[in-house]
């Protein structure tokens, strides 16, 4: 399953809708999409919607955690929205929920 990432801007907020499995083979694509949003200037929230992601490995989670720190350093808020149950479980097991500001909407 290939990774699809769609970007949207709403005022100060930016959103990336991600569909597909996020693993070592495509984590760089997710990182590049997030970095592009940061480079354009995030001042509000950068929301990464994972509703369409059935699987994420440790490489993908590392991309999200690293992005959360870079967005915070830029003075904005990083949010992971609507992770599927199995993805949310993995995030919980790794203890990164606070870093990722996980929310359901």
N, C-alpha and C positions, 0 to 999 in steps of 0.2 A: 504494500500500500504506500503510495507516494504521499509526501507531505504537501499540504496546501495551506498557504498563509495569506489572509486578506487583511489589508490595513484600512482603517477609517479614522478620521479626525473629527472631533466634536468640540469646538472651542479650544480650551486648554488641555482637553483630554484626548488621548490616543488609544486606539483599540486594535489588537491583532486577534483575528479569529483563526484558530489553528485546527486543521482537520488531518487526521492520519496518525500513524505511530511515530513517536519521537524516540529515536534511538541513535546509536553512535554513527549510523550511516547518514543521518540527516540533521543532526544536532547543530552543525555549522550553519545550515540554512535558517534555523530558528534564531540562532545567535545573530546572524547577519540582519535579519528582519528587525529584531529588537534593537540592535545597534543603530540601524538606519533611523528608527523612531527617536532614539536618544539624540542622535546627531542633528535631527531637525528641531530639537528643542522641546523637551517635555517640561511643562510647568505645572500641570495638574496631576492627572493619573495616567499611567500606562497600564492598560488592562490587557492581559493575555487570556483569552477565552479558550479553555480546553474542553468544552463540551463535546467536540468532535474528535477527541484524542482517547482511544481505548487503551493505549499502552504508552508508558514513558519509562526509559531506563535511567540509570544513574548519570549518564552523560547528559541527557536532557534535563534532569533535575539540577545538575550542576550549572547548566546554561541559565536556568530560571533563577537560581540563587545568586549567581554572579550578576545577572541583570538587575535583580532587586537591589543589590549594593550599589551598582553604577547609577541607577535611577535615584536612589536615596541621596547619593553624593551630588547629583544634579539638582537636588532640592524638590523632587517630585515624589510621588507615591507609586509603587509597583504593586499590582494586584493580579492574582490568578483567580479567574472566575470560572465557575461551573465545572470543576473537574468531575469526571465520571467516578463512580464509587471506588473502583479498583485503583484508579490513579490517586484519588484522595487518600486511600488507605496507605499506599506506598509513601506519599508525602508525610503522612502521620507517623509511620514507622521510622522515618528518617528524622523526624522532629523539626521540619522546616516550615511548618504552617505559619508561625509568627513572621518569619522572613518574607513569606510570599503573600501575606494579607489575603488568605483564601476567603472567598465569599461565593454565595450561590447565585448572585445575579450580576 
